Structures are given as C-alpha cells and as structure tokens.
Amino acid sequence: MSGAQIEAVAAGATPLTELTAATASHPQARASLTSAIEHDSASHAYLFHGPRGVGKARAARAFAAALLSAGTQNDQAAESASARALRGSHPDLTWVKPSGAHEMRIDDIAEPVVHGATRTPMEGAKRVFVLERVETMSAEVANRMLKTLEEPAAYAHFILLTAESERVLPTVLSRCQQVRFDALAPRLIAAGLVAEGVPEDRAAACAALASGDPRLAHELVTDDGDAMRSEAGKIVACALRGVSGRERPWEGLLARAVEAGERAEQAELSQLEARIEALPKGREKSAAQKEGEQSAHRTARRERAESLDRSLRVAALLLRDLAATAVGAADQVLATDRSESITKAAAGRSVADLIAAAAEVDDTRRALRRNVSEELTLQALSFRLDRLLAGA
C-alpha cells in the first residue's frame, strides 16, 4: 500500500473499513480478524503467513488500527486512532523490521518489544506490536521473546508476519494464532498489470513466474526484470552447454545484486546525513553516525542477498519449465512468452537431471541466507549445474 493510498484511507478511516478492504482477497483471514474485532476477542499473538506481496503488512496495519480504536471514548476518537495507526503515527503501535543482513537482531526487539510490552498504553486501552520477517529470528532472539509471548500484559497484542512459515521456530509458532494469506491467482495479477499498460502475453508470463507475488510480477515487467530473467537464463544456458567455467555466468548475476545493494546503502546514508546534521556535536552524534553507517551496510548486504535470491528463483523456475516441456507438459510452462526457446532447449533433455538442477538452485538460495561467500557459492552452483546438465 503506497503512502498516498494510506493517506487517502486514513482521511476517512473507520475501525473496520480498511481491515475489510485489506483482506478482500483473503476471505478466511477477513472472517477471523473482523470477528475478533466485532466480538472484542482478539488473541494476544497472531502469525500472518503467506507469500510475499499478498497484503499481509497492509492487513496487519489495518488490524492494528482496529485494535487501537477499540475502547476509545467516542466515534471521533476511534476514527482518529484508526487514521493515525494507518499512517504509522500512533504512539501505541510499534512496527519492527529486522535490521540484520540476514537475521533479526536482539536490539530489534529488546527495547521496542520486550521492554515496550511492559509499558502501559500512552492512550486508549491497547498496545500493538508488529514484527516483519519473523522467520529470520534466531533461537537467541526467539528465546528473548518467549516470555513476552507467553505471559503478555492484557493490553498487549502481537502480529508476526512471515512469507516462510516453515522457517519460523516451533517455539514461536506454538504461541500464535495462525492466519493464512493465500497466493493471489496469476490471472488477477496479470489483469492488474494489463490495466497498467503491460501487454497481455508479457503480463500473463510475469504473473505466472511471480507465483502469487504481485511485487515480483511488477518487477519482472520492468527493464530490471528483463535483466533478471536474462541473467537467470544465462546461468541455465551455460550449464546446458557445460561452459560455465569459461563464460562465468554468475558474474552478471552478482554485479546486478551488488549494484542494488549499493543503491540501497547510498539511499540510507543520504537519509542518515540529514538526521545527523540536526544533532549537536559530541558523543551522541558520533554514536548515531557509527550506528547509522553500520545499519546502511547491513541494508546493502540484505538488498544484495534479496536480489540474488530473486534471480535464482527465476532460474529454478526456468529449469522446471524445461522439465515440464521435456516430459510433454508444455501447458504447464510459466514463462509462456518464451515458450519457443524453452521448447528448443528442452529437446532431448533428461527430466530427472533438470529437476535435480532446479533443486540445486533452491539449495543455493538457502545457503546464501547464511554468511557465505556469494561469489564462491554461485561459482560452485554453476559447476554443479554443468556436471548435471552437460556432464562437464
């Protein structure tokens, strides 16, 4: 949801208006969450899980707004509380994003969540804490959170968000009421792209490749998306010919990711400079400068890792398209705008080897979530794909 959309909704916000709109494509979530508000029976902890880009964060903000408007003195106060929560300016709403390159850090939750949950609301009757990407919680971070989740104050509510519920620690899962957000149908995503002027065949292919993630679909239809698909295609094409060692296809993939990281880091450093200028000289300013620079560096690493993950995800899907074509199931191909080249490349290929190659790519995506050398990991993947697909 864009800033302009939030402002438009917030201008006329009522406690359930935005929650109903935010869950329009998710009837089970809508039924559960609206019932909790209407009957004042909200759980102390929720886990919103489902693919990226399907609206979990928007629903979390709307649910938080409805919770914070409950117990206010009158309708006007309820509307004010709801509107401020939707804008992110309500003092009893705490929103946490992991600051680590690959993980949530202790500092992300110690003061704002663990200690924050012991403080009574500044206004109204509730405090709400939203935590993004909780699959990145380490055991140490989760253990720090457990008592807060197990024995919360009556006024505290927690909304945890994840696109990978299988990676959320069982100790956290067991303490939350789960709310599922399903992937959006490709036809719905494609229709949205067409409405924005994207040609139908391109929109359909990019929507299918996105696997229910509208944000990825929007990226795929851009020039950056074309570059991503080309780089992913080169990884596969070199492996099919067994020439990865000579052509080094991982270098383009990595260069694009590094550039994305540098852009994100520079943007954060620019914001940091503006904040630092407002501080008086001294120890506080130096500490803020150091922490800001470290945060920007972590942001660069995180953006670089996410760029690599998206490109490798597309490479794995291409390998599965090749396998589907090789087995005679061309109607299952996702990249329909490139079906001709896929048919040509799949001719005579081993389905088992193509599926195994896709699994190798997925294993590499998981490996890159750890603190490993990205270049060496990508290089090793390319050589393994050569051996699988070309016997090289």
C-alpha positions as CSV (number, residue, x, y, z in Angstrom):
1,M,0.0,0.0,0.0
2,S,1.5,3.3,-1.1
3,G,1.9,6.4,1.1
4,A,-0.8,8.1,-1.0
5,Q,-3.2,5.2,-0.5
6,I,-2.6,5.2,3.2
7,E,-3.3,8.9,3.4
8,A,-6.5,8.5,1.3
9,V,-7.8,5.7,3.6
10,A,-6.7,7.4,6.8
11,A,-8.5,10.6,5.8
12,G,-11.9,8.8,6.2
13,A,-10.8,5.8,8.3
14,T,-13.3,3.8,10.4
15,P,-12.2,0.9,12.5
16,L,-13.3,-1.9,10.1
17,T,-13.3,-0.1,6.7
18,E,-9.6,-0.6,5.9
19,L,-9.5,-4.1,7.5
20,T,-12.3,-5.3,5.3
21,A,-10.6,-3.8,2.2
22,A,-7.2,-5.1,3.2
23,T,-8.4,-8.7,3.4
24,A,-10.8,-8.6,0.4
25,S,-8.8,-11.3,-1.4
26,H,-8.4,-13.4,1.7
27,P,-11.9,-14.4,3.0
28,Q,-10.6,-16.7,5.7
29,A,-8.4,-14.0,7.1
30,R,-11.1,-11.4,6.8
31,A,-13.6,-13.6,8.7
32,S,-11.2,-14.4,11.5
33,L,-9.9,-10.8,12.0
34,T,-13.2,-8.9,11.7
35,S,-14.9,-11.4,14.1
36,A,-12.1,-10.8,16.6
37,I,-12.7,-7.0,16.4
38,E,-16.5,-7.2,16.4
39,H,-16.6,-9.5,19.4
40,D,-13.6,-8.0,21.3
41,S,-12.0,-11.4,21.3
42,A,-8.6,-10.7,19.7
43,S,-5.8,-13.2,20.5
44,H,-2.7,-11.8,22.2
45,A,-0.5,-13.1,19.3
46,Y,-1.1,-13.8,15.6
47,L,1.1,-15.1,12.9
48,F,0.1,-13.8,9.4
49,H,1.7,-16.2,6.9
50,G,1.6,-16.4,3.1
51,P,3.6,-15.5,0.0
52,R,5.3,-12.1,-0.3
53,G,3.3,-9.3,-1.7
54,V,-0.2,-10.6,-1.0
55,G,-1.1,-7.9,1.6
56,K,-0.1,-9.3,5.0
57,A,1.5,-6.0,6.0
58,R,-1.5,-3.9,4.9
59,A,-3.8,-6.3,6.8
60,A,-1.6,-6.1,9.9
61,R,-1.7,-2.3,9.8
62,A,-5.5,-2.3,9.4
63,F,-5.9,-4.9,12.2
64,A,-3.7,-2.8,14.4
65,A,-5.7,0.3,13.6
66,A,-8.9,-1.5,14.5
67,L,-7.5,-2.8,17.8
68,L,-6.2,0.6,18.8
69,S,-9.5,2.3,18.1
70,A,-11.3,-0.2,20.4
71,G,-12.1,1.2,23.8
72,T,-11.7,4.8,22.8
73,Q,-14.2,7.3,24.3
74,N,-16.3,8.0,21.2
75,D,-16.6,7.5,17.4
76,Q,-14.5,10.6,16.7
77,A,-11.7,9.3,18.9
78,A,-11.9,5.9,17.3
79,E,-11.6,7.3,13.8
80,S,-8.7,9.5,14.9
81,A,-6.9,6.4,16.4
82,S,-7.5,4.3,13.4
83,A,-6.3,7.0,11.0
84,R,-3.1,7.6,12.9
85,A,-2.4,3.9,13.1
86,L,-2.8,3.6,9.3
87,R,-0.4,6.4,8.9
88,G,2.1,4.8,11.3
89,S,2.0,7.7,13.7
90,H,0.0,6.2,16.6
91,P,2.2,6.1,19.8
92,D,0.9,2.7,20.8
93,L,1.8,1.0,17.5
94,T,5.4,-0.4,17.3
95,W,6.5,-1.7,13.9
96,V,9.7,-3.8,13.8
97,K,11.7,-4.7,10.7
98,P,14.8,-6.9,11.0
99,S,17.9,-4.7,10.8
100,G,20.4,-7.5,10.2
101,A,21.6,-8.5,6.7
102,H,20.1,-12.0,7.1
103,E,18.5,-12.0,10.5
104,M,16.6,-10.2,13.2
105,R,18.9,-8.9,15.9
106,I,18.5,-8.8,19.6
107,D,18.5,-5.0,19.5
108,D,15.5,-5.1,17.1
109,I,13.2,-6.5,19.8
110,A,14.9,-5.9,23.2
111,E,13.8,-2.3,23.9
112,P,10.9,-1.7,21.4
113,V,9.1,-5.0,22.0
114,V,10.2,-6.9,25.2
115,H,10.5,-3.8,27.3
116,G,7.9,-1.9,25.3
117,A,5.3,-4.6,26.1
118,T,5.7,-3.9,29.8
119,R,4.7,-0.2,29.5
120,T,1.0,0.7,29.6
121,P,-0.6,2.3,26.6
122,M,0.0,6.0,26.1
123,E,-3.6,6.5,25.0
124,G,-6.5,4.1,24.7
125,A,-6.6,0.6,26.0
126,K,-4.1,-1.4,23.9
127,R,-0.6,-1.6,22.5
128,V,0.1,-3.4,19.3
129,F,3.5,-4.7,18.1
130,V,4.0,-5.8,14.5
131,L,7.2,-7.8,13.6
132,E,8.1,-8.4,10.0
133,R,10.0,-11.4,8.6
134,V,9.9,-13.4,11.8
135,E,11.4,-16.4,10.0
136,T,14.8,-14.6,10.5
137,M,14.6,-14.9,14.3
138,S,17.5,-16.9,15.6
139,A,17.0,-19.1,18.6
140,E,18.6,-16.4,20.8
141,V,16.1,-13.7,19.6
142,A,13.1,-16.1,19.9
143,N,14.1,-17.1,23.5
144,R,14.2,-13.4,24.4
145,M,10.7,-13.0,23.0
146,L,9.1,-16.2,24.5
147,K,8.2,-14.9,28.0
148,T,6.7,-11.8,26.4
149,L,4.6,-14.0,24.1
150,E,3.7,-16.5,26.8
151,E,2.7,-14.0,29.5
152,P,1.7,-10.8,27.8
153,A,0.1,-7.9,29.6
154,A,-3.7,-7.8,29.0
155,Y,-3.3,-4.7,26.8
156,A,-0.5,-6.1,24.5
157,H,-1.2,-7.7,21.1
158,F,1.5,-9.1,18.7
159,I,1.2,-9.5,15.0
160,L,4.0,-11.5,13.4
161,L,4.5,-11.6,9.7
162,T,6.3,-14.2,7.5
163,A,6.4,-15.4,4.0
164,E,8.1,-18.6,5.1
165,S,6.2,-20.1,8.0
166,E,8.2,-23.4,7.7
167,R,11.3,-21.4,8.9
168,V,9.6,-19.9,11.9
169,L,10.8,-21.6,15.1
170,P,8.3,-24.0,16.6
171,T,8.5,-22.3,20.0
172,V,7.2,-19.1,18.3
173,L,4.6,-20.9,16.1
174,S,3.0,-22.6,19.1
175,R,2.3,-19.3,20.8
176,C,0.5,-17.7,18.0
177,Q,-2.9,-18.0,16.3
178,Q,-2.1,-18.5,12.6
179,V,-3.9,-16.6,9.9
180,R,-3.3,-17.7,6.3
181,F,-3.0,-15.4,3.4
182,D,-3.1,-17.3,0.1
183,A,-1.2,-16.5,-3.1
184,L,-3.1,-14.3,-5.5
185,A,-4.3,-16.0,-8.6
186,P,-2.0,-15.3,-11.6
187,R,-5.0,-14.1,-13.6
188,L,-5.7,-11.4,-11.0
189,I,-2.1,-10.2,-11.0
190,A,-2.0,-10.3,-14.8
191,A,-5.2,-8.3,-15.0
192,G,-3.7,-5.6,-12.8
193,L,-0.6,-5.4,-15.0
194,V,-2.6,-5.2,-18.2
195,A,-4.6,-2.3,-16.6
196,E,-1.3,-0.6,-16.1
197,G,-0.5,-0.9,-19.8
198,V,1.6,-4.1,-19.9
199,P,0.9,-6.3,-23.0
200,E,-1.3,-9.3,-22.2
201,D,1.3,-12.0,-23.1
202,R,4.0,-10.4,-21.0
203,A,1.6,-9.7,-18.1
204,A,0.5,-13.4,-18.1
205,A,4.0,-14.8,-18.2
206,C,5.3,-12.4,-15.5
207,A,2.3,-13.1,-13.3
208,A,2.8,-16.8,-13.6
209,L,6.5,-16.6,-12.8
210,A,5.8,-14.5,-9.7
211,S,4.0,-17.4,-8.1
212,G,1.3,-15.2,-6.5
213,D,3.7,-12.3,-5.5
214,P,2.4,-9.1,-7.1
215,R,5.6,-7.1,-6.2
216,L,7.8,-9.6,-8.0
217,A,5.4,-9.6,-11.0
218,H,5.7,-5.8,-11.2
219,E,9.5,-6.1,-11.1
220,L,9.6,-8.7,-13.8
221,V,7.8,-6.5,-16.3
222,T,10.4,-3.7,-15.9
223,D,13.8,-3.3,-17.6
224,D,15.3,-4.6,-14.3
225,G,13.0,-7.6,-14.6
226,D,14.3,-8.3,-18.1
227,A,17.8,-8.1,-16.9
228,M,17.0,-10.5,-14.0
229,R,15.5,-13.1,-16.4
230,S,18.4,-12.7,-18.8
231,E,20.9,-13.3,-16.1
232,A,19.0,-16.3,-14.8
233,G,18.7,-17.6,-18.3
234,K,22.4,-17.3,-18.8
235,I,23.1,-19.4,-15.7
236,V,20.9,-22.2,-17.2
237,A,22.1,-21.8,-20.8
238,C,25.8,-22.1,-19.8
239,A,25.1,-25.1,-17.7
240,L,23.2,-26.8,-20.6
241,R,26.3,-26.3,-22.8
242,G,28.8,-27.0,-20.0
243,V,30.7,-23.7,-20.4
244,S,30.2,-22.0,-17.0
245,G,33.9,-22.1,-16.2
246,R,34.7,-20.2,-19.4
247,E,31.7,-17.8,-19.5
248,R,31.4,-17.3,-15.8
249,P,27.6,-16.5,-15.9
250,W,27.4,-15.8,-12.2
251,E,29.4,-12.6,-12.6
252,G,26.4,-10.7,-14.2
253,L,24.1,-12.0,-11.5
254,L,26.4,-10.8,-8.7
255,A,27.2,-7.5,-10.3
256,R,23.5,-6.6,-10.6
257,A,23.0,-7.6,-6.9
258,V,26.0,-5.6,-5.8
259,E,24.6,-2.5,-7.6
260,A,21.2,-3.0,-6.0
261,G,22.9,-3.1,-2.6
262,E,25.0,0.0,-3.3
263,R,21.9,1.9,-4.3
264,A,20.1,0.9,-1.1
265,E,23.1,1.8,1.1
266,Q,23.6,5.2,-0.6
267,A,19.9,6.0,-0.1
268,E,20.1,5.2,3.6
269,L,23.3,7.1,4.1
270,S,21.7,10.2,2.5
271,Q,18.9,9.9,5.0
272,L,21.4,9.5,7.8
273,E,23.3,12.6,6.8
274,A,20.1,14.7,7.1
275,R,19.4,13.2,10.6
276,I,23.0,13.7,11.8
277,E,23.1,17.3,10.8
278,A,20.3,18.0,13.3
279,L,22.3,16.6,16.3
280,P,24.7,18.6,18.3
281,K,28.4,17.7,18.1
282,G,29.5,15.2,20.7
283,R,29.4,11.5,21.7
284,E,25.7,11.1,20.8
285,K,26.3,12.4,17.3
286,S,29.4,10.1,16.9
287,A,27.4,7.1,18.1
288,A,24.5,7.9,15.8
289,Q,26.8,8.2,12.9
290,K,28.5,4.9,13.6
291,E,25.3,3.0,14.1
292,G,23.8,4.6,11.0
293,E,26.7,3.6,8.8
294,Q,26.6,0.0,10.2
295,S,22.8,-0.1,9.5
296,A,23.4,1.1,5.9
297,H,26.0,-1.6,5.4
298,R,23.6,-4.2,6.7
299,T,20.9,-2.8,4.4
300,A,23.3,-3.2,1.4
301,R,24.0,-6.8,2.3
302,R,20.3,-7.6,2.7
303,E,19.3,-6.0,-0.6
304,R,22.2,-7.8,-2.3
305,A,21.0,-11.1,-0.9
306,E,17.4,-10.5,-1.9
307,S,18.4,-9.6,-5.4
308,L,20.4,-12.8,-5.7
309,D,17.5,-14.8,-4.3
310,R,15.0,-13.4,-6.8
311,S,17.3,-14.1,-9.7
312,L,18.0,-17.6,-8.6
313,R,14.3,-18.2,-8.0
314,V,13.7,-17.3,-11.7
315,A,16.5,-19.7,-12.7
316,A,14.9,-22.5,-10.8
317,L,11.5,-21.8,-12.4
318,L,13.2,-21.8,-15.8
319,L,14.7,-25.3,-15.1
320,R,11.2,-26.5,-14.1
321,D,9.7,-25.1,-17.3
322,L,12.4,-27.1,-19.2
323,A,11.5,-30.2,-17.3
324,A,7.8,-29.7,-17.9
325,T,8.4,-29.3,-21.6
326,A,10.8,-32.3,-21.7
327,V,8.1,-34.6,-20.2
328,G,5.5,-33.4,-22.6
329,A,3.6,-31.0,-20.3
330,A,4.3,-27.8,-22.2
331,D,0.9,-26.4,-21.0
332,Q,2.4,-26.2,-17.5
333,V,5.2,-23.8,-18.6
334,L,5.1,-20.5,-16.7
335,A,7.3,-18.4,-19.0
336,T,4.8,-18.6,-21.8
337,D,6.3,-15.6,-23.6
338,R,9.5,-17.6,-24.1
339,S,7.9,-21.0,-24.9
340,E,9.6,-21.3,-28.2
341,S,13.1,-21.0,-26.8
342,I,12.2,-23.3,-23.9
343,T,10.9,-26.0,-26.3
344,K,14.1,-25.8,-28.3
345,A,16.4,-26.0,-25.1
346,A,14.4,-28.9,-23.6
347,A,14.7,-31.2,-26.6
348,G,16.3,-34.5,-25.6
349,R,17.0,-33.4,-22.1
350,S,16.7,-35.6,-19.0
351,V,13.7,-34.7,-16.9
352,A,15.4,-36.1,-13.8
353,D,18.5,-34.0,-14.4
354,L,16.5,-30.8,-14.9
355,I,14.6,-31.3,-11.7
356,A,17.8,-32.1,-9.8
357,A,19.3,-28.9,-11.2
358,A,16.3,-26.9,-10.0
359,A,16.8,-28.4,-6.6
360,E,20.5,-27.4,-6.6
361,V,19.4,-23.8,-7.3
362,D,16.9,-23.9,-4.4
363,D,19.7,-25.3,-2.1
364,T,21.9,-22.5,-3.1
365,R,19.2,-19.9,-2.3
366,R,19.1,-21.4,1.2
367,A,22.9,-21.4,1.5
368,L,23.0,-17.7,0.6
369,R,20.9,-16.9,3.7
370,R,24.0,-17.7,5.7
371,N,27.1,-15.7,6.0
372,V,28.9,-17.3,3.0
373,S,30.9,-16.0,0.1
374,E,28.4,-15.1,-2.5
375,E,30.8,-15.4,-5.5
376,L,32.2,-18.8,-4.4
377,T,28.7,-20.1,-3.7
378,L,27.4,-19.0,-7.1
379,Q,30.5,-20.4,-8.9
380,A,30.1,-23.7,-7.1
381,L,26.5,-23.8,-8.2
382,S,27.4,-23.2,-11.8
383,F,29.9,-26.0,-11.8
384,R,27.4,-28.4,-10.2
385,L,24.8,-27.5,-12.9
386,D,27.4,-28.1,-15.6
387,R,28.0,-31.6,-14.3
388,L,24.3,-32.4,-14.0
389,L,23.2,-31.0,-17.3
390,A,26.2,-31.3,-19.6
391,G,28.3,-33.9,-17.9
392,A,31.1,-31.3,-17.7
